[in-house]
Amino acid sequence: MFGENGLYYPILTLLLASLVIMGSPGPSTISATAMGVAYGFRRSLGYVSGLIVGTVAVLLAVAVGVVAVLLSVPHGALVLTVVSAVYILYLAFKIATAPPLSRSDDAAAAPAFSGGFLLAVANPKAYLAIAAVFAGVSLFQDRRLLDATVKIALLTAMIIAIHMIWLLVGASLSRFLQHPTVSRVVNISLAILLIVATIVAVLE
């Protein structure tokens, strides 16, 4: 089917581009992994669901051109960056000070859906990465609505898959991090990595 209408290679290109650009280490993906390490898979699901929904919201904003309008407002980009930086610093603190899973209490507050959503919509890398992928590949050159609809569907699936994979990686590592000292070192390292990834994303 795809071979006959020439869609196979554009779709493959879109998926590979999204995997490389959107799936590379950044504030959103690193935080998903860090949550998995610090809080385990189940207690991190709410936060990561917020990341996914927020990133899909960014995708929709890119698709309808809202981002171009937002960034054209004086200091619009700066406001996004500041909000993202402040929340990421708070998130890094939460990760660095999270207790080992063997000692953690299910009642202890893990970052929630709203926290993940806030980070996603204020993540400077998300807009640039999604815009690059969305605009970089055309599936239906003469049918813009269909082109946008198919790309939104495919990229939404990739957003879900990418974040869940990063969360699963973190959660799988948490099984080996029951020792308090090892857990603390890993959590602090991930918190630092999250801050570094954010700085790199902003400088790009």
N, C-alpha and C positions, 0 to 999 in steps of 0.2 A: 504493500500500500504506500508506504513512505517512499519507496524507491521509484514508484511510478510518477508521483507528483513532486518529487524533489524535496520532500520535507525531512527525509532521514538525516542528512548531514547538517542542515541548519538546527534541527532539534538537538542532535548530539553535541553540536558546537555550543548551543545555549546551555545545556546541562553541564558540560565540562567547564565552561567559563564560570558558571555559577558555583560549581564545586571549588574551583581554584580561588576565585575572587571573594565570594561570600563565605566560603568554608574555611578560609585561612584564619590563623589566630588573630583575634581582635577583641575589643571590649566585650561583645556579646558572647562569642564562642568561648573565650577564656573564662568568663564568669559562669557559663553553664558547666564547664568542667570543674571549676573551683567549688561550685555549689554541690556537685556530685561528690567530690572528695570530702567537703566539710560536713555535709548534712545527709548524704546518702541519696539514693534514687527517689524513693517515695516522697521524702520531705522536700525535695528540690523540684518536684513536678509543677507545683503551683508557680514558682518563680520562672521556670523555663517555659511554661505555657504563656506567661506574660511576655517573655522574650519573643516567642513565636508570633503571638497576636500583634505585638508592637512592630515587629519586623514586617509582617504582612501589611500592616497599616502604612508603613513607610513605602512598601512596594506599590500600594494603591495610590499613595500620594505622588510617587514618581510617575506612575502611569497617567495620571490626570493633570500632571504639570503643577501640582500645588507647591512642590519644592522650589520650583523656579520663582514662583510668586513670593514664597516665604523668604528665600534668600535675597530677593531684590529689596526687601524692606530694610531700612537702615539698621545695622547691628543685629539683624535677624540671625545670621550665622554665628555671631559672637554669643548671643543669648543661648543658642543650642549648645555650643561648646562649653560654656560656663556651667549650665545645668548638668550636662553630662559629666563634667569633671568633678563637680561637687558630689554628685551621687556615687560616682565610681570610687572616690576617696572613702565615702561612708561604707560602701560595699566591701572595699579592700580591708577596712578595719574589721567588719563583721566576719570576713573569711579568716583573717589572721588570728582573731581571738576566739574562733569557734572551738568548742571542746572536742576531744577525740570522740568518735562515734561510740566507743565502748562506755563512755561516761556521759554522753549527751542524753538529755531528757526529751522525750517526744513532745513535752509541753513547751520546750524552749522555742523561742520564736525564730524561725528561719525566714529569710526574705520571701515575701509573698508575691502573688500575681502582679499587684500594682507596681512593685519594685522592678520586676522584669520588664513590664510594659514601659515604665518611665525610662529605663536605660535604653531600651530598643529605639524609642522615638527620639531620644536625645543623643543617640550614638552617631557621631560625625562620620564614622566609616560606613555606616549602613546606607546613607544617602548616596555617597560617592560610588560604593560598590554596586548597589542595585541599579543606579542610573547607568553605570558603565555596561552592566550585563544587559539591561533592558533595551538600551539604545544600540548596543553593539551587534545585535543579530536581528534580522528581519525574516519572519516565517512566511508572511503573506504580503508581498510588497504593495499590491493594489487594493488590499482589504484591511484597512487600519483597525477597525473595530474587532474583527476576527483575530488579527495579528496580536493585538493587545490582550484579548481575552485568553487566547491559548498560552501566551507568555506568562500571564498572571497565574494561570492554573499550574503550569509547569514549575514556575519559580516558587509558588506557595508550597508545592510538594517538596522542593529542594530545601526550602527554609525549615520545614518540619524535620526532614531527614537529617540535615546538618546539625541542628541543635540537639536532637535526640542522640545522635552519635557522640557528640562532645559530652553530653550528660552521662551517657553510658560509660564512656572512657573514664570519667571522673569517679562514677559510682563503683566501677570495677576496681579502681585503684584503692578506694576507701577500705576494701576488705583487708588490705595488707598494711593499713595505717592505724591499727588499734593502739600501738604503743604511743603514750602521750608525747614523748620527745620527738619521735619521728613525725607524728601527726602535726605537731606545732611547727616543725621546720618546713614541712610540705605546705601547710596552710599559709605560712608567711611568705614562702617562695611564690606561691600562686597569687597572693595578694600583690606582691611586687611585680610579677609578670603582668597582671591585669593593668596596673598603673603604667608600666612601660608600653604595653600594647596600645593603651589609650593615647599616650604621648606621641607614639609613632603615627597613629591614625590621624591625630590632629595636625602633625607636621607635614603629613602627605598632602 
